[in-house]
Amino acid sequence: MIRPSSAAALLIAATLAAGCADRSLTTGSIPMDYRQRHPVVLTEAQNALDIPVGPSDTRLTLGMKDTIRGFAQSYLASAAGHLQVQMPHGSPNAPAAARLVSEIRATLTMAGVRPQNLVLTGYAADAAGDAAPVRLSFTATRAVTAPCGEWPEDLANDTGGNRNWYNFGCASQNNLAAQLDNPGDLLGPRGTTPIDAARRSTVIDLYRSGKDTASD
């Protein structure tokens, strides 16, 4: 017969053992995955480049031409149809902007943009404000995610649930979206190029003969 004191001791020991077992946590038990809170999605977004123009400017600088060529490469790498060249009207620098538009279009054409894909438009600028830029823009598919810096909950309210906070992982997701050169890579892998049968045969022959293939 088990004494009451012994039964109580056994019950306490069992409770302590159960408590120790419940304290083991795994990664899968952590709720609110940051990839679900801040998903990277594909959407149509505008890519724009503002070219500053002073009232007395007569030509583009070498640095600005390089910037325009870089923007043209981004356009050519996308599936966008047209590239808009927006010229300001009504601002103090409007005459200078009109002079530079032809040079801007020539720079874009030399970078590989077809002239028929360039669309020249205008926009109303503040007549009394600062110098309005010439804006280059096109709409293409981009990988984006929600902006960071949202704190819907007080971190002090977490009572040991081992949950990461809402903003956790947002910067990493934004960096991942910004580094994608081809947003279509999120949909699936690219096709592989055909093998070079002649080169493969040469490398195998060198390997069988014991020669160094790196020097070939």
C-alpha positions as a Python dict, from the first residue, in 0.01 Angstrom:
ca = {
    (1, 'M'): (0, 0, 0),
    (2, 'I'): (138, 341, -100),
    (3, 'R'): (141, 598, 170),
    (4, 'P'): (-24, 939, 102),
    (5, 'S'): (311, 1113, 135),
    (6, 'S'): (467, 881, -125),
    (7, 'A'): (176, 935, -366),
    (8, 'A'): (211, 1311, -333),
    (9, 'A'): (584, 1286, -404),
    (10, 'L'): (520, 1078, -716),
    (11, 'L'): (261, 1330, -838),
    (12, 'I'): (499, 1621, -790),
    (13, 'A'): (779, 1438, -974),
    (14, 'A'): (549, 1358, -1266),
    (15, 'T'): (435, 1721, -1286),
    (16, 'L'): (794, 1847, -1292),
    (17, 'A'): (887, 1600, -1565),
    (18, 'A'): (591, 1707, -1776),
    (19, 'G'): (685, 2071, -1729),
    (20, 'C'): (1037, 2008, -1851),
    (21, 'A'): (909, 1828, -2161),
    (22, 'D'): (681, 2122, -2253),
    (23, 'R'): (972, 2367, -2251),
    (24, 'S'): (1134, 2221, -2563),
    (25, 'L'): (1065, 2452, -2861),
    (26, 'T'): (1133, 2392, -3228),
    (27, 'T'): (1160, 2633, -3519),
    (28, 'G'): (831, 2507, -3661),
    (29, 'S'): (646, 2617, -3349),
    (30, 'I'): (738, 2985, -3397),
    (31, 'P'): (429, 3159, -3544),
    (32, 'M'): (404, 3441, -3800),
    (33, 'D'): (665, 3350, -4061),
    (34, 'Y'): (820, 3670, -4202),
    (35, 'R'): (783, 3534, -4557),
    (36, 'Q'): (408, 3528, -4504),
    (37, 'R'): (397, 3873, -4343),
    (38, 'H'): (615, 4036, -4610),
    (39, 'P'): (572, 3831, -4928),
    (40, 'V'): (762, 3923, -5244),
    (41, 'V'): (505, 3968, -5522),
    (42, 'L'): (514, 4066, -5889),
    (43, 'T'): (330, 4382, -5988),
    (44, 'E'): (328, 4653, -6251),
    (45, 'A'): (532, 4947, -6126),
    (46, 'Q'): (673, 5264, -6276),
    (47, 'N'): (1046, 5307, -6318),
    (48, 'A'): (1144, 5672, -6337),
    (49, 'L'): (1456, 5883, -6369),
    (50, 'D'): (1451, 6260, -6306),
    (51, 'I'): (1712, 6456, -6499),
    (52, 'P'): (1783, 6792, -6331),
    (53, 'V'): (1796, 7086, -6569),
    (54, 'G'): (1915, 7433, -6477),
    (55, 'P'): (1773, 7745, -6648),
    (56, 'S'): (2107, 7810, -6819),
    (57, 'D'): (2201, 7451, -6910),
    (58, 'T'): (2289, 7397, -7275),
    (59, 'R'): (2407, 7036, -7279),
    (60, 'L'): (2416, 6716, -7076),
    (61, 'T'): (2714, 6636, -6859),
    (62, 'L'): (2912, 6315, -6912),
    (63, 'G'): (2788, 6180, -6581),
    (64, 'M'): (2425, 6244, -6672),
    (65, 'K'): (2472, 6069, -7007),
    (66, 'D'): (2605, 5763, -6825),
    (67, 'T'): (2300, 5770, -6596),
    (68, 'I'): (2067, 5790, -6896),
    (69, 'R'): (2245, 5497, -7063),
    (70, 'G'): (2206, 5293, -6744),
    (71, 'F'): (1835, 5370, -6737),
    (72, 'A'): (1810, 5266, -7103),
    (73, 'Q'): (1968, 4930, -7015),
    (74, 'S'): (1705, 4875, -6747),
    (75, 'Y'): (1435, 4953, -7001),
    (76, 'L'): (1580, 4716, -7260),
    (77, 'A'): (1602, 4438, -7000),
    (78, 'S'): (1230, 4471, -6928),
    (79, 'A'): (927, 4389, -7141),
    (80, 'A'): (803, 4749, -7144),
    (81, 'G'): (661, 4880, -7470),
    (82, 'H'): (727, 5254, -7454),
    (83, 'L'): (964, 5488, -7274),
    (84, 'Q'): (819, 5829, -7193),
    (85, 'V'): (1021, 6150, -7201),
    (86, 'Q'): (827, 6409, -6999),
    (87, 'M'): (923, 6771, -7050),
    (88, 'P'): (818, 7048, -6806),
    (89, 'H'): (605, 7343, -6918),
    (90, 'G'): (567, 7676, -6742),
    (91, 'S'): (878, 7656, -6523),
    (92, 'P'): (1178, 7892, -6545),
    (93, 'N'): (1393, 7610, -6687),
    (94, 'A'): (1139, 7505, -6952),
    (95, 'P'): (1339, 7656, -7242),
    (96, 'A'): (1657, 7480, -7127),
    (97, 'A'): (1467, 7153, -7088),
    (98, 'A'): (1336, 7186, -7443),
    (99, 'R'): (1693, 7229, -7568),
    (100, 'L'): (1817, 6919, -7385),
    (101, 'V'): (1533, 6687, -7486),
    (102, 'S'): (1682, 6625, -7828),
    (103, 'E'): (2017, 6532, -7672),
    (104, 'I'): (1840, 6304, -7423),
    (105, 'R'): (1656, 6125, -7701),
    (106, 'A'): (1979, 6088, -7898),
    (107, 'T'): (2152, 5935, -7595),
    (108, 'L'): (1868, 5688, -7550),
    (109, 'T'): (1875, 5593, -7918),
    (110, 'M'): (2250, 5536, -7913),
    (111, 'A'): (2199, 5312, -7608),
    (112, 'G'): (1972, 5083, -7809),
    (113, 'V'): (1622, 5225, -7756),
    (114, 'R'): (1423, 5233, -8078),
    (115, 'P'): (1307, 5583, -8176),
    (116, 'Q'): (950, 5459, -8232),
    (117, 'N'): (938, 5345, -7868),
    (118, 'L'): (1012, 5695, -7736),
    (119, 'V'): (703, 5898, -7645),
    (120, 'L'): (748, 6271, -7583),
    (121, 'T'): (495, 6422, -7342),
    (122, 'G'): (477, 6726, -7117),
    (123, 'Y'): (361, 6814, -6768),
    (124, 'A'): (268, 7140, -6597),
    (125, 'A'): (541, 7259, -6361),
    (126, 'D'): (536, 7522, -6090),
    (127, 'A'): (621, 7852, -6253),
    (128, 'A'): (754, 8000, -5929),
    (129, 'G'): (912, 7684, -5788),
    (130, 'D'): (1244, 7510, -5829),
    (131, 'A'): (1374, 7388, -6163),
    (132, 'A'): (1154, 7102, -6283),
    (133, 'P'): (1334, 6793, -6415),
    (134, 'V'): (1297, 6607, -6741),
    (135, 'R'): (1149, 6272, -6639),
    (136, 'L'): (1213, 5941, -6811),
    (137, 'S'): (970, 5664, -6719),
    (138, 'F'): (837, 5327, -6824),
    (139, 'T'): (605, 5071, -6666),
    (140, 'A'): (726, 4716, -6622),
    (141, 'T'): (685, 4414, -6399),
    (142, 'R'): (880, 4441, -6076),
    (143, 'A'): (926, 4236, -5762),
    (144, 'V'): (808, 4436, -5462),
    (145, 'T'): (704, 4386, -5103),
    (146, 'A'): (530, 4596, -4839),
    (147, 'P'): (720, 4892, -4688),
    (148, 'C'): (901, 4837, -4361),
    (149, 'G'): (868, 5021, -4032),
    (150, 'E'): (525, 4903, -3921),
    (151, 'W'): (487, 4820, -3551),
    (152, 'P'): (123, 4722, -3488),
    (153, 'E'): (202, 4563, -3152),
    (154, 'D'): (400, 4669, -2848),
    (155, 'L'): (703, 4441, -2805),
    (156, 'A'): (646, 4450, -2430),
    (157, 'N'): (320, 4262, -2477),
    (158, 'D'): (501, 3941, -2573),
    (159, 'T'): (470, 3717, -2268),
    (160, 'G'): (723, 3454, -2371),
    (161, 'G'): (549, 3312, -2677),
    (162, 'N'): (880, 3307, -2867),
    (163, 'R'): (727, 3504, -3155),
    (164, 'N'): (925, 3735, -3377),
    (165, 'W'): (794, 4089, -3409),
    (166, 'Y'): (593, 4207, -3707),
    (167, 'N'): (873, 4407, -3873),
    (168, 'F'): (1120, 4119, -3841),
    (169, 'G'): (1254, 4008, -4181),
    (170, 'C'): (1102, 4299, -4373),
    (171, 'A'): (1438, 4451, -4471),
    (172, 'S'): (1567, 4115, -4597),
    (173, 'Q'): (1257, 4068, -4813),
    (174, 'N'): (1291, 4420, -4957),
    (175, 'N'): (1658, 4359, -5036),
    (176, 'L'): (1572, 4031, -5206),
    (177, 'A'): (1310, 4202, -5423),
    (178, 'A'): (1553, 4484, -5513),
    (179, 'Q'): (1827, 4240, -5619),
    (180, 'L'): (1612, 4047, -5865),
    (181, 'D'): (1727, 4137, -6215),
    (182, 'N'): (1455, 3926, -6375),
    (183, 'P'): (1131, 3914, -6169),
    (184, 'G'): (1027, 3609, -6368),
    (185, 'D'): (1284, 3406, -6173),
    (186, 'L'): (1029, 3394, -5890),
    (187, 'L'): (790, 3202, -6116),
    (188, 'G'): (1026, 2926, -6219),
    (189, 'P'): (1377, 2840, -6339),
    (190, 'R'): (1511, 2955, -6674),
    (191, 'G'): (1573, 2715, -6958),
    (192, 'T'): (1923, 2577, -6990),
    (193, 'T'): (2138, 2629, -7298),
    (194, 'P'): (2233, 2328, -7515),
    (195, 'I'): (2551, 2144, -7425),
    (196, 'D'): (2867, 2192, -7631),
    (197, 'A'): (2928, 1840, -7753),
    (198, 'A'): (3263, 1923, -7912),
    (199, 'R'): (3397, 2086, -7596),
    (200, 'R'): (3269, 1800, -7382),
    (201, 'S'): (3452, 1547, -7600),
    (202, 'T'): (3774, 1748, -7575),
    (203, 'V'): (3760, 1769, -7197),
    (204, 'I'): (3688, 1397, -7161),
    (205, 'D'): (3980, 1308, -7390),
    (206, 'L'): (4216, 1531, -7189),
    (207, 'Y'): (4093, 1377, -6865),
    (208, 'R'): (4153, 1024, -6993),
    (209, 'S'): (4503, 1114, -7108),
    (210, 'G'): (4585, 1265, -6768),
    (211, 'K'): (4646, 1617, -6899),
    (212, 'D'): (4547, 1935, -6719),
    (213, 'T'): (4219, 2063, -6866),
    (214, 'A'): (4257, 2401, -6696),
    (215, 'S'): (4547, 2498, -6924),
    (216, 'D'): (4361, 2401, -7239),
}
